[in-house]
C-alpha cells in the first residue's frame, strides 16, 4: 500500500528514470534505474522543495545510504516527521 509520500517520491524518480525500466516500486534499487549522480541530486532537490525538508548528504553518501526507493521514501518520511514535531 502506498501513500502520498510514496507516490510523490515515486513520481520524482519516474521523471528521471530510464523509461525502459518498466515498473518502479519501493523495492526497486536506485542503481537499477539508470539515474546518474547529477540526476539523483536533482531528484533530492525536487523532493526537498516539495516537502519543505533538507536531506543532509552529498551525492556519494546518497548512493551509499539510499539503496532502494523505499530507503529514500523512509528518509523523506522521517525528515517530514521531525519537521512537524
Secondary structure, DSSP 8 states (H G I E B T S, - for coil): ---HHHHHHHHHHHHHS-GGG----TTSBGGGGT--HHHHHHHHHHHHHHHT------HHHHHHH--BHHHHHHHHHHHHHHHT-
